[in-house]
Amino acid sequence: MKLNKVLVAALGGAIFAACAPALAGNGSGELTLIHMGDLHGHLVPHPSVRSDSAGKTEGGVARIYTLVEQIRRAHPGKTLLVNTGDTLHGGAEAMFTRGEAMIEVLNAFRFDAYTPGNWDYVYGADKFLSYFTGAKPLARWNPVVANLYYDNYPGLEAKSGQTVAPPYIVREVGGLRVGIIGFTSDRGPQAGDPKITAGLRFTDGRAEFEKYVKEVRAKDVDLVVVISELGLHGNMTLADAIPGVDVILSSDKHELTPEPVFSRNGTLIVEQGMDGQMVGELRVRVEKGVVADKRYVSHRITERLAEDKGIAALVARVRAPLVSGASFKPGAVVNPFSGAVLRRPIDTVVGHTEVPLYRSNFGDEPMPAVIEGSSHDFLTDAFRSQGDAQLGIITGFRYGTVVAPGPITLEDLYHFMPVGAQIARGELSGKQIKNAIEGKPQNTQARTGEWVNGWTAGISGLTAGFDPLAAQGARVTNLRIGEKPLDMEARYSVAGFWYPQIPNLINRLPATGVTVVKDQDGTILDATDVVARYLESLPGKTVTRAGLQLDRIRLVNPLPAAAHGVREVQPLGEVAR
């Protein structure tokens, strides 16, 4: 067993050191890993309004491709391009085409390896398999997934227990043998159909991590790379417990790692934020099977990067049926989840805002995203108003969409709500409402004390305190509706996401007296239609500073300090190093 002599330097000048035990081959050479993930259907740039903004806008796949090609040209024959999941969901183009618009554009990127995220299963297991498996998969992305198995899949029962894709691949690049092991998220998409992944079985990845790290090391590789959608904490947990991995390219919780994070065993871990805002470049030099040097830079995707014309043309082609122009036909495009039709082009301006709408503040800033976001406040106000309810509620995961002060388009609303939900009103108990904000512990991969997804639910019509230092079940305090305390035993009308496959649930909570918000003639309205109607009901069709109440969930104590220098990291749990 050899010890890595690791000198890690971000290309801005910061230097890191770590040691990790690793069996190795005998190769010498250099490899550059190009890493993107959590694109979430964002094909075009979006505004940048957060405190770490590096430009007026971020993202855009045509800009990303320009950077990818620059890196490839700088290191010819010595690069691997990796995508770590959650690509096929997150915007109108992705949803209305069941992910195929994303595939058509991103096939041009020539990914060397891909691992799917939980939202990449949202169109159903049949679609997923047609996209990623078989002799001629639609997505030519080289999927690698160690913890996803067939499980009595109809017509493929004989494959039960087999992995859906290769658990790992070995590539020879730049004089090195590189083993790449893939891990998908161990939870299905949190959308409407609870049977959406029927026939597939997920694990938390621990057994496979230990098994395949040993197996790949035994193949005399010079470098072991894990590509994983288990999240920064899930990946850190595995790398802390199991040595032998040099690099983990991570996705899931939309965190940024401007500098690398290290496990106790010296594994370098990086993550690239959300919606194409960042691409990682990690250059690794190996000498006789020993990792001698790693250099990492996180590239912000801003207007400084010109758009690649070829990719821009592909983006324009897949967007044409959805945006203003000759190709748009009202009613021709149907939401695959709800059956609602697209009546207006997605670039239609449906309102304005004086307040930037987003949920991604850092943990040490006012209204940190793990607690609250102006986007959630705005959306739940719309649900409550249009649902004629006492409260509005929405799941607390961090939406990536950012709407700057100015116009709000229908496209913005589809980025906020890309899962085809409808809005319904039903009755929930005070205890259910408290528990929704409180959250519950994550799965076994989570650190002790995490709450679900690391984020509180968004709420309208209610205020509360939140104490991150309190025990699970006692974090939410002083819940009030106006001047009155929330009664745990009383029932309240609440408006939120609704799906026909689970008709008695509001925002995935068992409800009574459910009534779906529909058009005057009884036709289906998407949540986007409902929010657009709310905007049109406001004076001047504008979300004003005076009209949008913020700071609804108030911190009783500060969140714990950021671990590893990652200011977005899950705020609770055993994260100190």
C-alpha positions as CSV (number, residue, x, y, z in Angstrom):
1,M,0.0,0.0,0.0
2,K,1.3,3.4,-1.0
3,L,0.7,6.8,0.5
4,N,-0.4,9.6,-1.7
5,K,1.9,12.6,-1.6
6,V,-0.8,15.2,-2.4
7,L,0.0,18.8,-3.0
8,V,-3.3,20.4,-4.0
9,A,-3.4,24.0,-5.2
10,A,-6.4,26.0,-6.4
11,L,-5.3,27.9,-9.5
12,G,-5.9,31.1,-7.6
13,G,-3.0,30.3,-5.3
14,A,-4.4,28.6,-2.2
15,I,-2.5,25.4,-1.3
16,F,-3.8,22.3,0.5
17,A,-2.1,19.2,1.8
18,A,-3.5,15.7,2.6
19,C,-2.5,12.1,2.7
20,A,-4.6,9.1,1.7
21,P,-3.7,5.4,1.6
22,A,-4.2,3.9,-1.8
23,L,-3.2,0.9,-3.8
24,A,-2.0,2.1,-7.2
25,G,-0.7,1.2,-10.7
26,N,2.6,2.3,-12.0
27,G,1.6,4.9,-14.6
28,S,2.9,8.4,-14.9
29,G,1.0,11.3,-16.5
30,E,-1.4,14.1,-16.2
31,L,-5.2,14.2,-16.4
32,T,-7.7,17.1,-16.3
33,L,-11.2,16.4,-15.0
34,I,-13.9,18.8,-16.2
35,H,-16.9,18.6,-13.9
36,M,-20.5,19.9,-14.2
37,G,-23.6,18.8,-12.4
38,D,-27.1,19.9,-11.1
39,L,-27.8,21.7,-14.4
40,H,-31.6,21.2,-13.7
41,G,-32.8,22.0,-17.2
42,H,-31.1,25.5,-17.4
43,L,-30.2,25.9,-21.1
44,V,-29.9,29.7,-21.1
45,P,-28.2,32.2,-18.7
46,H,-30.1,33.4,-15.6
47,P,-29.6,36.5,-13.4
48,S,-26.9,36.5,-10.7
49,V,-28.0,38.5,-7.6
50,R,-26.4,36.7,-4.7
51,S,-23.6,38.2,-2.6
52,D,-20.9,36.2,-4.4
53,S,-22.0,37.3,-7.9
54,A,-19.2,37.3,-10.4
55,G,-21.2,38.8,-13.2
56,K,-24.7,40.0,-14.2
57,T,-25.7,36.6,-15.3
58,E,-24.6,33.0,-14.7
59,G,-25.0,29.7,-16.6
60,G,-26.0,28.9,-20.2
61,V,-24.9,25.7,-21.9
62,A,-23.4,27.5,-24.9
63,R,-21.1,29.4,-22.5
64,I,-20.3,26.2,-20.7
65,Y,-19.3,24.4,-23.9
66,T,-17.0,27.3,-24.8
67,L,-15.1,26.7,-21.5
68,V,-15.1,23.0,-21.9
69,E,-13.5,23.3,-25.4
70,Q,-10.9,25.8,-24.1
71,I,-9.8,23.3,-21.4
72,R,-9.8,20.5,-23.9
73,R,-7.6,22.5,-26.3
74,A,-5.2,23.4,-23.4
75,H,-4.8,19.7,-22.5
76,P,-5.2,17.7,-25.7
77,G,-5.9,14.0,-25.2
78,K,-5.7,14.5,-21.4
79,T,-9.2,15.4,-20.3
80,L,-12.4,13.7,-19.1
81,L,-15.7,15.5,-19.1
82,V,-18.0,14.3,-16.3
83,N,-21.7,15.2,-15.5
84,T,-22.9,14.3,-12.1
85,G,-26.7,14.3,-12.6
86,D,-30.0,16.2,-12.2
87,T,-29.9,17.3,-15.8
88,L,-33.2,16.3,-17.4
89,H,-35.5,18.3,-15.1
90,G,-35.8,21.9,-14.0
91,G,-37.3,24.0,-16.8
92,A,-40.0,24.1,-19.4
93,E,-37.8,22.8,-22.2
94,A,-36.9,19.8,-20.1
95,M,-40.4,19.1,-18.8
96,F,-42.5,19.5,-22.0
97,T,-40.1,17.2,-23.9
98,R,-39.6,14.7,-21.0
99,G,-35.9,15.6,-20.9
100,E,-35.3,15.1,-24.6
101,A,-34.5,18.7,-25.3
102,M,-31.6,18.5,-22.8
103,I,-30.4,15.2,-24.4
104,E,-30.4,16.7,-27.9
105,V,-28.3,19.7,-26.8
106,L,-25.9,17.9,-24.4
107,N,-25.1,15.0,-26.7
108,A,-22.9,17.5,-28.5
109,F,-20.8,17.8,-25.3
110,R,-19.3,14.3,-25.6
111,F,-19.5,13.3,-21.9
112,D,-17.0,10.7,-20.9
113,A,-19.0,9.6,-17.9
114,Y,-22.4,10.4,-16.3
115,T,-24.2,9.5,-13.2
116,P,-27.9,10.2,-12.9
117,G,-29.6,12.3,-10.2
118,N,-32.9,11.7,-8.5
119,W,-34.7,14.1,-10.8
120,D,-33.4,12.3,-13.9
121,Y,-36.0,9.5,-13.2
122,V,-39.0,11.9,-13.1
123,Y,-40.4,10.9,-16.4
124,G,-40.7,7.3,-15.3
125,A,-38.5,4.2,-15.3
126,D,-39.4,3.3,-19.0
127,K,-38.1,6.7,-20.2
128,F,-35.0,6.5,-18.0
129,L,-34.0,3.1,-19.4
130,S,-34.7,4.2,-23.0
131,Y,-32.5,7.3,-22.4
132,F,-29.5,5.5,-20.8
133,T,-29.5,1.8,-21.5
134,G,-29.5,-0.6,-24.5
135,A,-27.4,-0.7,-27.6
136,K,-28.4,2.7,-28.8
137,P,-29.4,4.9,-25.8
138,L,-30.8,8.3,-26.7
139,A,-28.3,10.0,-24.3
140,R,-24.8,9.1,-25.4
141,W,-23.4,10.1,-22.0
142,N,-21.7,6.8,-20.8
143,P,-23.7,6.3,-17.6
144,V,-21.9,4.7,-14.6
145,V,-24.1,3.7,-11.7
146,A,-23.0,1.2,-8.9
147,N,-26.1,1.4,-6.7
148,L,-29.1,1.1,-9.0
149,Y,-30.5,-2.3,-9.8
150,Y,-33.3,-4.0,-11.8
151,D,-36.0,-5.2,-9.4
152,N,-38.6,-7.3,-11.2
153,Y,-38.8,-4.7,-13.9
154,P,-41.7,-5.8,-16.3
155,G,-40.3,-7.8,-19.1
156,L,-36.8,-7.8,-17.6
157,E,-37.4,-9.9,-14.6
158,A,-34.3,-12.1,-15.4
159,K,-32.1,-9.0,-14.8
160,S,-33.3,-8.5,-11.2
161,G,-30.3,-7.9,-9.0
162,Q,-28.2,-6.7,-11.9
163,T,-27.0,-3.1,-12.1
164,V,-28.9,-1.0,-14.6
165,A,-25.6,0.5,-15.9
166,P,-21.9,-0.5,-15.5
167,P,-20.9,0.2,-11.9
168,Y,-17.6,1.6,-13.1
169,I,-15.4,2.1,-16.1
170,V,-11.7,2.2,-16.6
171,R,-10.3,4.8,-19.1
172,E,-6.7,5.2,-20.3
173,V,-6.1,9.0,-20.6
174,G,-2.8,11.0,-20.6
175,G,-0.7,7.9,-19.9
176,L,-2.9,7.0,-16.8
177,R,-5.4,4.2,-16.1
178,V,-8.4,5.9,-14.4
179,G,-11.1,4.1,-12.7
180,I,-14.5,5.9,-12.5
181,I,-17.2,4.6,-10.1
182,G,-20.7,6.1,-10.3
183,F,-23.4,6.6,-7.6
184,T,-26.9,7.9,-8.1
185,S,-29.1,9.4,-5.5
186,D,-30.7,6.8,-3.2
187,R,-34.1,8.6,-3.3
188,G,-36.5,8.9,-6.2
189,P,-37.8,12.2,-7.5
190,Q,-40.1,13.9,-5.1
191,A,-42.9,14.4,-7.6
192,G,-46.4,13.1,-8.0
193,D,-46.3,9.4,-8.8
194,P,-45.0,7.3,-5.9
195,K,-44.5,4.4,-8.3
196,I,-42.5,6.4,-10.8
197,T,-39.4,4.2,-10.3
198,A,-41.2,0.9,-9.9
199,G,-38.9,-1.9,-11.2
200,L,-35.7,-0.2,-10.0
201,R,-34.0,-0.5,-6.7
202,F,-31.7,2.1,-5.1
203,T,-29.3,1.6,-2.2
204,D,-27.4,4.2,-0.1
205,G,-24.2,3.2,-1.8
206,R,-22.1,2.2,1.2
207,A,-21.7,-1.5,0.3
208,E,-21.1,-0.7,-3.3
209,F,-18.6,2.0,-2.4
210,E,-16.5,-0.4,-0.4
211,K,-16.8,-3.2,-2.9
212,Y,-16.0,-1.3,-6.0
213,V,-13.2,0.8,-4.6
214,K,-11.4,-2.5,-3.8
215,E,-12.3,-4.0,-7.2
216,V,-11.2,-1.0,-9.2
217,R,-7.9,-0.7,-7.2
218,A,-7.2,-4.3,-8.0
219,K,-7.2,-3.4,-11.7
220,D,-3.9,-1.5,-11.4
221,V,-5.4,1.9,-11.9
222,D,-3.4,5.0,-11.2
223,L,-6.4,7.1,-10.1
224,V,-9.8,6.3,-8.6
225,V,-12.5,8.9,-9.3
226,V,-16.0,8.6,-7.9
227,I,-18.8,10.6,-9.6
228,S,-21.7,10.8,-7.3
229,E,-25.2,12.3,-6.7
230,L,-25.2,11.4,-3.0
231,G,-24.5,15.0,-2.0
232,L,-21.5,16.5,-0.3
233,H,-22.4,15.1,3.1
234,G,-23.2,11.6,1.8
235,N,-20.0,11.5,-0.1
236,M,-18.0,12.8,2.8
237,T,-19.5,10.2,5.1
238,L,-18.4,7.4,2.7
239,A,-15.0,8.8,2.0
240,D,-14.4,9.3,5.8
241,A,-15.2,5.6,6.4
242,I,-13.6,4.0,3.3
243,P,-10.1,4.9,2.0
244,G,-8.8,4.4,-1.5
245,V,-10.6,7.1,-3.5
246,D,-8.5,10.0,-4.8
247,V,-11.3,12.3,-6.0
248,I,-15.1,12.6,-5.6
249,L,-17.0,14.8,-8.1
250,S,-20.2,15.5,-6.2
251,S,-23.7,16.8,-6.8
252,D,-27.2,16.9,-5.3
253,K,-27.5,19.7,-2.7
254,H,-26.3,22.6,-5.0
255,E,-23.3,23.6,-2.9
256,L,-20.3,25.4,-4.2
257,T,-16.8,24.4,-3.4
258,P,-14.5,27.3,-4.5
259,E,-11.8,25.3,-2.8
260,P,-11.6,21.5,-2.4
261,V,-13.0,19.7,0.6
262,F,-11.1,16.8,2.1
263,S,-12.3,13.6,3.9
264,R,-10.5,12.2,6.9
265,N,-8.8,9.8,4.5
266,G,-7.6,12.6,2.2
267,T,-10.1,12.2,-0.6
268,L,-10.6,15.5,-2.4
269,I,-14.3,16.3,-2.9
270,V,-15.8,19.2,-5.1
271,E,-19.3,20.3,-6.1
272,Q,-20.4,22.8,-8.7
273,G,-23.4,24.6,-7.4
274,M,-26.6,24.6,-9.5
275,D,-28.1,25.5,-12.8
276,G,-24.8,25.7,-14.7
277,Q,-23.4,28.5,-12.5
278,M,-20.0,26.8,-12.1
279,V,-17.7,24.3,-13.8
280,G,-14.8,22.6,-12.0
281,E,-11.4,22.0,-13.5
282,L,-9.2,19.5,-11.6
283,R,-5.7,18.8,-13.0
284,V,-4.1,15.7,-11.5
285,R,-0.4,14.6,-12.0
286,V,0.6,11.1,-11.2
287,E,4.2,9.8,-10.9
288,K,4.7,6.0,-11.0
289,G,1.3,5.3,-9.7
290,V,1.4,7.9,-6.9
291,V,-0.7,11.1,-7.0
292,A,1.9,13.9,-6.8
293,D,-0.2,17.0,-7.5
294,K,-3.8,18.2,-7.8
295,R,-4.7,21.7,-8.9
296,Y,-8.3,22.8,-8.9
297,V,-10.2,25.9,-10.0
298,S,-13.9,26.6,-10.0
299,H,-14.9,28.6,-13.1
300,R,-17.9,30.9,-12.8
301,I,-20.0,30.8,-16.0
302,T,-20.7,34.5,-16.6
303,E,-20.9,36.8,-19.6
304,R,-17.1,36.9,-19.9
305,L,-17.5,33.6,-21.8
306,A,-18.8,33.9,-25.3
307,E,-21.5,31.5,-26.4
308,D,-20.5,28.7,-28.7
309,K,-22.5,29.2,-31.9
310,G,-23.2,25.6,-32.6
311,I,-24.5,24.9,-29.1
312,A,-26.5,28.2,-29.2
313,A,-28.1,27.1,-32.4
314,L,-29.1,23.7,-30.8
315,V,-30.6,25.5,-27.8
316,A,-32.6,27.8,-30.1
317,R,-33.9,24.8,-32.0
318,V,-35.2,23.0,-29.0
319,R,-36.7,26.1,-27.5
320,A,-38.5,27.2,-30.7
321,P,-41.8,25.4,-30.1
322,L,-42.0,27.0,-26.6
323,V,-41.0,30.7,-27.2
324,S,-42.5,33.5,-29.2
325,G,-42.3,33.0,-33.0
326,A,-43.7,31.1,-35.9
327,S,-43.0,27.7,-34.3
328,F,-45.2,28.3,-31.2
329,K,-48.7,26.9,-31.5
330,P,-51.0,27.6,-28.5
331,G,-52.2,24.4,-27.0
332,A,-49.9,22.2,-29.1
333,V,-47.6,21.4,-26.1
334,V,-48.9,19.4,-23.2
335,N,-47.6,19.1,-19.7
336,P,-46.7,15.4,-19.3
337,F,-47.6,15.4,-15.6
338,S,-50.9,17.3,-15.4
339,G,-52.2,17.3,-19.0
340,A,-52.4,21.1,-19.0
341,V,-51.6,22.7,-22.3
342,L,-49.2,25.6,-22.8
343,R,-51.3,28.5,-23.9
344,R,-48.7,31.2,-24.1
345,P,-45.0,31.3,-25.1
346,I,-42.7,30.8,-22.1
347,D,-41.0,34.1,-22.7
348,T,-44.3,35.9,-22.1
349,V,-44.0,38.6,-19.3
350,V,-46.6,37.8,-16.7
351,G,-45.7,40.3,-14.1
352,H,-42.9,42.3,-12.4
353,T,-41.1,42.3,-9.1
354,E,-39.3,45.0,-7.1
355,V,-37.7,42.2,-5.0
356,P,-35.1,39.7,-6.3
357,L,-36.8,36.3,-6.0
358,Y,-34.5,33.4,-5.1
359,R,-33.6,31.0,-2.3
360,S,-29.9,30.7,-2.1
361,N,-28.4,33.1,0.5
362,F,-25.5,31.7,2.5
363,G,-25.8,30.4,6.0
364,D,-24.2,33.4,7.6
365,E,-26.5,35.9,5.8
366,P,-30.0,37.2,6.5
367,M,-32.7,34.8,5.4
368,P,-30.3,32.0,4.7
369,A,-31.6,29.6,2.1
370,V,-31.7,26.7,4.5
371,I,-34.4,28.6,6.3
372,E,-36.3,30.9,3.9
373,G,-36.1,32.5,0.4
374,S,-38.0,35.4,-1.2
375,S,-39.0,33.0,-4.0
376,H,-40.7,30.6,-1.6
377,D,-42.5,33.6,0.1
378,F,-43.8,34.8,-3.2
379,L,-44.9,31.4,-4.4
380,T,-46.7,30.5,-1.2
381,D,-48.5,33.8,-1.2
382,A,-49.7,33.0,-4.7
383,F,-50.9,29.5,-3.6
384,R,-52.7,30.9,-0.5
385,S,-54.4,33.7,-2.5
386,Q,-55.5,31.7,-5.5
387,G,-56.5,28.7,-3.4
388,D,-58.5,30.9,-1.0
389,A,-56.8,29.3,1.9
390,Q,-55.5,30.4,5.3
391,L,-52.0,29.2,4.6
392,G,-49.8,28.4,1.6
393,I,-47.0,25.8,1.7
394,I,-44.2,24.5,-0.5
395,T,-41.4,22.0,0.0
396,G,-38.2,23.6,1.3
397,F,-35.5,22.4,-1.2
398,R,-33.3,25.1,-2.7
399,Y,-34.7,26.2,-6.0
400,G,-32.0,27.5,-8.3
401,T,-34.1,29.9,-10.2
402,V,-33.2,33.6,-9.7
403,V,-35.5,36.4,-10.9
404,A,-33.9,39.8,-10.7
405,P,-35.9,43.0,-10.1
406,G,-37.9,43.6,-13.3
407,P,-40.1,41.4,-15.5
408,I,-41.2,37.9,-14.5
409,T,-41.7,35.5,-17.4
410,L,-43.7,32.3,-17.6
411,E,-40.3,30.6,-18.1
412,D,-39.2,31.8,-14.7
413,L,-42.3,30.2,-13.1
414,Y,-41.5,26.9,-14.9
415,H,-38.0,27.0,-13.4
416,F,-39.5,27.5,-10.0
417,M,-42.1,24.8,-10.5
418,P,-40.8,22.3,-13.1
419,V,-42.6,19.2,-11.9
420,G,-46.1,19.7,-13.4
421,A,-47.9,20.1,-10.1
422,Q,-51.3,21.6,-9.8
423,I,-52.5,23.6,-6.8
424,A,-55.2,22.4,-4.4
425,R,-56.6,23.5,-1.0
426,G,-57.1,21.0,1.8
427,E,-57.2,20.9,5.5
428,L,-54.1,20.0,7.6
429,S,-53.8,19.9,11.4
430,G,-51.6,22.4,13.3
431,K,-49.3,19.5,14.2
432,Q,-48.9,18.5,10.5
433,I,-48.0,22.1,9.7
434,K,-45.4,22.4,12.5
435,N,-43.9,19.0,11.5
436,A,-43.6,20.2,7.8
437,I,-41.5,23.2,8.9
438,E,-39.6,21.1,11.5
439,G,-38.6,18.4,9.1
440,K,-37.3,15.0,10.1
441,P,-34.0,13.3,10.1
442,Q,-32.5,12.3,6.7
443,N,-31.6,8.7,5.7
444,T,-28.6,6.8,7.1
445,Q,-26.2,8.7,4.8
446,A,-27.0,12.0,6.6
447,R,-25.0,13.4,9.5
448,T,-26.6,13.3,12.9
449,G,-29.2,16.1,13.3
450,E,-29.8,17.0,9.7
451,W,-33.4,17.9,8.8
452,V,-35.0,16.8,5.5
453,N,-33.1,18.1,2.5
454,G,-31.4,20.5,5.0
455,W,-34.1,23.2,4.3
456,T,-37.3,24.3,6.0
457,A,-40.6,24.4,4.1
458,G,-41.8,27.7,2.7
459,I,-44.9,29.1,4.2
460,S,-47.4,31.9,3.7
461,G,-49.8,33.2,6.4
462,L,-47.7,32.0,9.3
463,T,-44.6,33.1,11.2
464,A,-42.4,31.0,13.4
465,G,-39.0,30.8,15.2
466,F,-36.4,28.2,14.3
467,D,-33.7,27.2,16.7
468,P,-30.9,25.2,15.0
469,L,-29.4,24.3,18.4
470,A,-32.5,22.6,19.6
471,A,-33.2,18.9,19.5
472,Q,-35.1,17.4,16.6
473,G,-38.8,18.0,17.2
474,A,-38.2,21.1,19.3
475,R,-36.7,23.5,16.7
476,V,-39.8,25.3,15.6
477,T,-41.4,27.6,18.1
478,N,-43.8,30.5,18.4
479,L,-45.9,29.5,15.4
480,R,-48.5,32.2,14.8
481,I,-51.2,33.0,12.3
482,G,-51.6,36.7,12.6
483,E,-51.9,37.4,16.3
484,K,-53.0,33.9,17.3
485,P,-50.8,31.0,18.1
486,L,-51.1,27.9,15.9
487,D,-53.3,25.3,17.6
488,M,-51.7,21.9,17.2
489,E,-55.1,20.1,17.3
490,A,-57.1,22.6,15.1
491,R,-57.4,22.2,11.3
492,Y,-56.4,24.9,8.8
493,S,-57.0,25.3,5.1
494,V,-53.7,25.1,3.3
495,A,-52.9,25.4,-0.4
496,G,-50.0,23.7,-2.1
497,F,-48.8,21.2,-4.7
498,W,-51.2,18.5,-5.7
499,Y,-51.0,15.6,-8.1
500,P,-53.8,13.4,-9.4
501,Q,-51.8,10.2,-8.6
502,I,-51.9,11.1,-4.9
503,P,-55.2,12.9,-4.7
504,N,-55.5,13.1,-0.9
505,L,-52.1,14.8,-0.4
506,I,-51.3,18.5,-0.3
507,N,-47.6,19.1,-0.6
508,R,-47.2,15.4,0.1
509,L,-49.1,15.7,3.4
510,P,-52.4,13.7,4.1
511,A,-55.2,16.3,3.8
512,T,-59.0,16.3,4.1
513,G,-61.5,18.2,1.9
514,V,-59.2,18.6,-1.0
515,T,-60.3,21.0,-3.7
516,V,-58.2,21.5,-6.9
517,V,-57.8,25.0,-8.3
518,K,-59.1,24.9,-11.9
519,D,-60.0,27.4,-14.6
520,Q,-63.5,28.9,-14.7
521,D,-64.6,26.3,-17.3
522,G,-63.1,23.4,-15.2
523,T,-60.0,22.9,-17.3
524,I,-56.6,22.0,-15.7
525,L,-54.3,24.8,-14.5
526,D,-50.7,24.1,-13.8
527,A,-49.1,25.7,-10.7
528,T,-47.5,28.1,-13.2
529,D,-50.9,29.2,-14.5
530,V,-52.1,29.7,-10.9
531,V,-49.1,31.9,-10.0
532,A,-49.4,33.9,-13.2
533,R,-53.0,34.6,-12.3
534,Y,-51.9,35.8,-8.9
535,L,-49.4,38.2,-10.5
536,E,-52.1,39.5,-12.8
537,S,-54.3,40.2,-9.7
538,L,-51.7,42.4,-8.0
539,P,-51.7,46.2,-8.4
540,G,-49.6,46.9,-11.5
541,K,-49.0,43.1,-11.7
542,T,-46.0,43.8,-9.5
543,V,-44.5,42.1,-6.4
544,T,-43.6,45.1,-4.2
545,R,-41.3,45.4,-1.3
546,A,-44.2,46.6,0.8
547,G,-46.4,43.7,-0.2
548,L,-44.0,40.8,0.1
549,Q,-43.4,39.9,3.8
550,L,-40.0,38.4,4.4
551,D,-38.3,36.9,7.5
552,R,-41.3,34.6,8.2
553,I,-39.1,31.9,9.8
554,R,-36.8,33.7,12.2
555,L,-33.7,32.3,13.6
556,V,-33.7,32.0,17.4
557,N,-30.0,31.1,17.4
558,P,-27.4,31.5,14.5
559,L,-26.8,28.6,12.2
560,P,-23.6,26.7,12.9
561,A,-20.5,28.1,11.3
562,A,-19.8,26.8,7.8
563,A,-17.7,23.7,7.6
564,H,-14.8,23.2,5.2
565,G,-15.3,26.8,3.9
566,V,-18.5,25.8,2.2
567,R,-21.0,28.5,3.3
568,E,-23.9,26.6,1.8
569,V,-23.2,23.3,3.5
570,Q,-26.0,21.5,5.4
571,P,-26.2,23.5,8.6
572,L,-26.7,20.8,11.2
573,G,-24.8,17.7,12.1
574,E,-21.3,16.4,12.8
575,V,-19.5,18.5,10.2
576,A,-16.6,20.0,12.1
577,R,-13.1,19.0,11.1
